[in-house]
């Protein structure tokens, strides 16, 4: 009898439209969050005189997944740093949109940490003050510091600052030093720690090691690789150094121009995934040299006319990264993909 059927039994077979919409919305948000960075048809140009324009970037579209370590390569002036500054929110694209963590980038905000080429420390503050400033300023404004909870939060931030110093290979005694009392390598270690203090899921690095001597640079490369392996932030790293790119990155993107004409902006000439363990000359030998040669040729706008002598080595690189057969077949600059 109908009267004996309970209400839950009646409704169990009926669609719950509101809940379905909520579940679908949550799924869409999670799917977008998995795409840590989304770049859609981005172009950048600026005026040259009254009529002409110079194009810097042209129709760039990329999806960067959560936890990827992406390295941007290309010649000087190809737009690598411009793209990085747009991800940060310092610059705006002429056309197209950029989203980080599911929302459009309109200005600089707390979604992304940033380590520039030159040291970013405040010269009039100690190392400890530099590390603590970001978290305290973002969570407690002037009046907020009158609240009792501020002092507990300050102690926690201080403890985290010392932990980050140790993580960067620095001593507790370095906390009281000023930036001018540190070497270049030490300053850059503090700058990385400063970015990590903010707990951003996206870390942007603009030729962060280029001013360092080779020994210090190698040490910081290994340190960054270790930090990334532990916490898995999404990293976008700009460099001119192809060997550095192959060691650090899980994905290499090369920007290049098809011609030197002002109207021709840089496009994605190469987009390639790599093994997560990194590649070095010592561990990969000829495969590493072949890949460096090819990436640099693409970066310089060259066209390789004969890949037959290197096909086997390049394909083996692809097998190592789980992309057998893909790495050995590259798109030339300007080719429709």
C-alpha positions as CSV (number, residue, x, y, z in Angstrom):
1,X,0.0,0.0,0.0
2,X,1.1,3.5,-0.7
3,X,0.3,4.7,2.8
4,X,2.7,2.1,4.2
5,X,5.7,3.4,2.2
6,X,8.0,5.7,4.2
7,X,8.9,9.1,2.9
8,X,12.7,8.2,2.5
9,X,11.7,5.3,0.3
10,X,9.6,7.7,-1.9
11,X,12.4,10.2,-2.2
12,X,15.3,7.8,-2.6
13,X,14.6,7.2,-6.3
14,X,14.0,10.9,-7.1
15,X,16.8,13.2,-8.4
16,X,18.0,15.7,-5.8
17,X,18.6,18.6,-8.2
18,X,20.0,20.9,-5.6
19,X,22.5,18.4,-4.2
20,X,23.5,17.3,-7.8
21,X,24.2,20.9,-8.7
22,X,26.3,21.3,-5.5
23,X,28.2,18.1,-6.1
24,X,28.9,19.1,-9.7
25,X,30.0,22.6,-8.6
26,X,32.4,21.1,-6.0
27,X,33.8,18.7,-8.7
28,X,34.3,21.7,-11.1
29,X,36.1,23.6,-8.4
30,X,38.4,20.6,-7.6
31,X,39.1,20.1,-11.3
32,X,40.1,23.8,-11.7
33,X,42.2,23.6,-8.5
34,X,44.1,20.7,-10.0
35,X,45.0,23.1,-12.8
36,X,47.1,25.3,-10.6
37,X,47.8,27.8,-13.4
38,X,45.7,28.4,-16.5
39,X,46.9,30.7,-19.3
40,X,44.4,31.2,-22.1
41,X,45.2,32.9,-25.4
42,X,47.5,35.5,-23.8
43,X,49.2,38.1,-26.0
44,X,51.3,41.0,-24.9
45,X,52.2,44.0,-27.1
46,X,53.1,47.7,-26.8
47,X,53.0,50.7,-29.0
48,X,56.0,51.8,-31.1
49,X,55.2,55.3,-32.2
50,X,51.8,56.2,-33.5
51,X,50.9,53.2,-35.7
52,X,53.3,50.3,-35.1
53,X,53.2,47.8,-32.2
54,X,55.8,45.4,-30.9
55,X,54.5,42.0,-30.0
56,X,56.2,40.3,-27.0
57,X,54.0,37.2,-26.5
58,X,51.5,35.8,-29.0
59,X,48.6,33.4,-28.3
60,X,50.1,31.6,-25.3
61,X,47.9,28.9,-23.9
62,X,49.1,26.6,-21.1
63,X,47.6,24.5,-18.3
64,X,50.0,23.9,-15.4
65,X,48.9,21.2,-13.0
66,X,49.2,21.3,-9.2
67,X,52.7,20.2,-8.1
68,X,54.5,20.6,-11.4
69,X,58.0,22.1,-11.6
70,X,57.8,24.1,-14.9
71,X,61.0,25.7,-16.3
72,X,60.7,28.5,-18.9
73,X,63.5,28.8,-21.4
74,X,64.2,31.1,-24.3
75,X,66.5,33.8,-25.6
76,X,66.8,37.1,-23.9
77,X,63.8,39.3,-24.7
78,X,61.5,36.4,-25.6
79,X,59.0,37.2,-22.8
80,X,59.8,34.7,-20.1
81,X,60.0,37.3,-17.3
82,X,57.0,39.1,-18.7
83,X,54.9,35.9,-18.5
84,X,56.1,35.4,-14.9
85,X,55.2,38.9,-13.9
86,X,51.7,38.4,-15.3
87,X,51.4,35.2,-13.2
88,X,52.3,37.3,-10.2
89,X,49.9,40.1,-11.1
90,X,52.6,42.8,-11.7
91,X,51.6,43.2,-15.4
92,X,48.4,42.6,-17.3
93,X,48.1,40.8,-20.7
94,X,47.0,42.8,-23.7
95,X,44.7,40.0,-24.6
96,X,43.7,36.8,-22.9
97,X,43.3,35.7,-19.3
98,X,45.5,34.2,-16.6
99,X,44.1,32.2,-13.6
100,X,46.0,31.0,-10.5
101,X,44.4,28.5,-8.1
102,X,41.0,28.8,-9.9
103,X,40.6,32.6,-10.0
104,X,41.6,35.3,-12.4
105,X,44.8,37.2,-11.7
106,X,44.0,40.9,-11.4
107,X,46.8,42.2,-9.1
108,X,49.6,41.0,-6.8
109,X,48.1,38.9,-4.0
110,X,49.0,36.1,-1.6
111,X,48.4,33.3,-4.0
112,X,51.9,33.2,-5.3
113,X,55.4,33.5,-3.7
114,X,58.1,35.2,-5.7
115,X,61.9,35.0,-5.7
116,X,63.4,37.6,-8.1
117,X,66.8,37.6,-9.8
118,X,68.2,40.2,-7.4
119,X,67.9,39.7,-3.6
120,X,64.5,40.8,-2.3
121,X,65.4,41.3,1.4
122,X,64.7,44.5,3.3
123,X,68.2,46.0,4.0
124,X,67.2,47.7,7.3
125,X,65.7,44.5,8.8
126,X,67.4,41.4,10.2
127,X,67.1,38.0,8.6
128,X,64.6,37.0,11.3
129,X,62.5,40.2,10.8
130,X,62.6,39.6,7.0
131,X,61.2,36.1,7.4
132,X,58.5,37.1,9.9
133,X,57.3,40.2,8.2
134,X,55.2,38.5,5.5
135,X,53.1,36.2,7.7
136,X,52.5,38.8,10.4
137,X,51.7,41.6,8.0
138,X,49.2,39.6,6.0
139,X,47.4,38.2,9.1
140,X,47.7,41.1,11.6
141,X,47.4,44.7,10.7
142,X,48.2,47.5,13.1
143,X,45.0,47.3,15.2
144,X,45.1,43.5,15.0
145,X,48.4,43.4,16.8
146,X,46.6,44.7,19.9
147,X,44.6,41.5,20.2
148,X,45.9,38.9,22.7
149,X,46.0,36.2,20.0
150,X,48.8,38.1,18.2
151,X,51.5,37.2,20.6
152,X,50.8,33.5,20.3
153,X,50.8,33.8,16.5
154,X,54.0,35.7,16.6
155,X,55.7,33.0,18.6
156,X,54.5,30.4,16.1
157,X,55.8,32.5,13.2
158,X,59.1,32.9,14.9
159,X,59.5,29.2,15.4
160,X,58.7,28.6,11.8
161,X,61.2,31.2,10.7
162,X,64.0,29.3,12.6
163,X,62.8,26.0,11.1
164,X,63.0,27.5,7.6
165,X,66.5,28.9,8.3
166,X,67.7,25.4,9.3
167,X,65.9,24.0,6.2
168,X,67.9,26.3,4.0
169,X,71.2,25.2,5.7
170,X,71.7,28.4,7.7
171,X,72.5,28.8,11.4
172,X,70.3,30.2,14.1
173,X,73.0,32.8,14.7
174,X,72.3,34.1,11.2
175,X,68.9,35.2,12.3
176,X,70.2,38.4,13.8
177,X,72.3,39.4,10.9
178,X,71.4,42.1,8.3
179,X,71.4,41.3,4.5
180,X,74.7,43.2,3.9
181,X,76.4,40.8,6.4
182,X,75.5,37.8,4.3
183,X,77.1,36.3,1.1
184,X,75.0,36.3,-2.1
185,X,74.2,32.6,-1.7
186,X,73.1,33.1,1.9
187,X,70.9,36.1,0.9
188,X,69.2,34.0,-1.8
189,X,68.6,31.1,0.7
190,X,66.9,33.6,2.9
191,X,64.9,34.9,0.0
192,X,63.7,31.4,-0.8
193,X,62.8,30.9,2.9
194,X,61.0,34.2,2.9
195,X,58.8,33.0,0.0
196,X,58.2,29.6,1.7
197,X,57.1,31.3,4.9
198,X,53.9,32.4,3.2
199,X,52.9,28.8,2.5
200,X,51.9,29.7,-1.1
201,X,51.0,26.7,-3.3
202,X,52.6,28.5,-6.3
203,X,56.2,29.7,-6.3
204,X,57.5,31.9,-9.1
205,X,61.3,32.3,-9.5
206,X,62.9,34.7,-12.0
207,X,66.5,33.6,-12.7
208,X,66.9,33.3,-9.0
209,X,70.4,31.7,-9.2
210,X,71.9,33.6,-12.2
211,X,74.0,36.0,-10.1
212,X,75.7,33.2,-8.1
213,X,79.0,31.5,-8.6
214,X,78.8,27.9,-10.0
215,X,79.4,26.1,-6.7
216,X,76.8,28.1,-4.8
217,X,74.4,27.8,-7.7
218,X,74.7,24.0,-7.7
219,X,74.1,23.9,-4.0
220,X,71.0,26.0,-4.2
221,X,69.7,23.9,-7.2
222,X,70.0,20.7,-5.0
223,X,68.3,22.5,-2.1
224,X,65.4,23.7,-4.2
225,X,64.9,20.3,-5.7
226,X,64.8,18.8,-2.2
227,X,62.3,21.4,-0.9
228,X,60.1,20.9,-3.9
229,X,60.1,17.1,-3.4
230,X,59.1,17.5,0.2
231,X,56.2,20.0,-0.1
232,X,55.3,19.8,-3.8
233,X,54.3,23.4,-4.6
234,X,53.7,24.4,-8.2
235,X,56.9,26.1,-9.3
236,X,57.5,28.2,-12.4
237,X,61.2,28.9,-12.8
238,X,62.7,31.2,-15.4
239,X,66.3,30.5,-16.5
240,X,68.7,30.8,-19.5
241,X,70.6,27.7,-18.4
242,X,69.4,24.6,-20.2
243,X,71.3,22.2,-17.9
244,X,69.7,23.8,-14.9
245,X,66.3,23.4,-16.5
246,X,66.8,19.7,-17.1
247,X,68.0,19.1,-13.6
248,X,65.2,21.0,-11.8
249,X,62.1,20.7,-14.0
250,X,59.4,18.1,-14.5
251,X,58.4,20.1,-17.6
252,X,60.3,22.4,-19.9
253,X,58.6,25.1,-21.9
254,X,60.6,27.0,-24.6
255,X,59.4,30.4,-25.8
256,X,60.7,31.6,-29.2
257,X,59.9,33.9,-32.1
258,X,59.3,32.7,-35.6
259,X,61.0,35.8,-36.9
260,X,62.6,39.0,-35.7
261,X,59.8,41.1,-37.0
262,X,58.3,43.4,-34.4
263,X,54.8,42.1,-35.2
264,X,55.9,38.5,-34.4
265,X,55.7,37.7,-30.7
266,X,57.1,34.6,-28.9
267,X,55.0,31.4,-29.0
268,X,55.4,28.1,-27.3
269,X,58.0,26.4,-29.4
270,X,58.5,23.4,-27.2
271,X,56.5,21.9,-24.3
272,X,58.0,18.7,-22.9
273,X,57.7,16.7,-19.7
274,X,60.7,15.1,-18.0
275,X,61.4,12.5,-15.4
276,X,60.8,13.7,-11.9
277,X,64.3,12.6,-10.8
278,X,65.9,15.3,-12.9
279,X,68.5,14.9,-15.7
280,X,72.3,15.4,-15.4
281,X,75.2,14.8,-17.7
282,X,76.7,12.3,-15.1
283,X,73.5,10.2,-14.9
284,X,72.2,10.4,-18.5
285,X,75.4,11.0,-20.6
286,X,74.8,11.4,-24.3
287,X,71.0,11.6,-23.9
288,X,71.5,14.7,-21.8
289,X,73.8,16.3,-24.3
290,X,71.5,15.5,-27.2
291,X,68.5,17.1,-25.4
292,X,70.5,20.2,-24.4
293,X,71.5,20.6,-28.0
294,X,68.0,20.3,-29.3
295,X,66.4,22.6,-26.7
296,X,69.0,25.3,-27.4
297,X,68.5,25.0,-31.2
298,X,64.7,25.5,-30.7
299,X,65.3,28.3,-28.2
300,X,67.5,30.1,-30.8
301,X,64.9,29.7,-33.5
302,X,66.8,27.1,-35.4
303,X,65.4,24.2,-37.4
304,X,67.1,20.8,-37.0
305,X,67.2,19.2,-40.4
306,X,68.6,15.9,-39.3
307,X,67.4,14.2,-36.1
308,X,68.3,10.7,-37.3
309,X,71.6,10.7,-35.5
310,X,70.0,11.6,-32.2
311,X,66.6,9.9,-32.4
312,X,67.6,6.9,-30.3
313,X,69.0,9.0,-27.5
314,X,66.1,11.4,-27.4
315,X,63.6,8.5,-27.4
316,X,65.4,6.9,-24.5
317,X,64.9,10.2,-22.6
318,X,61.2,9.9,-23.3
319,X,61.1,6.4,-22.0
320,X,62.8,7.4,-18.8
321,X,60.0,10.0,-18.2
322,X,57.1,7.7,-19.2
323,X,56.7,9.5,-22.6
324,X,58.2,7.0,-25.0
325,X,58.3,8.2,-28.5
326,X,57.2,11.8,-27.7
327,X,60.4,13.5,-26.7
328,X,62.1,12.5,-29.9
329,X,59.4,14.3,-32.1
330,X,59.6,18.0,-31.5
331,X,57.5,20.8,-33.1
332,X,59.5,23.4,-34.9
333,X,59.1,27.1,-34.2
334,X,56.0,28.5,-35.6
335,X,54.5,25.2,-36.5
336,X,50.8,24.8,-35.8
337,X,50.3,22.3,-33.0
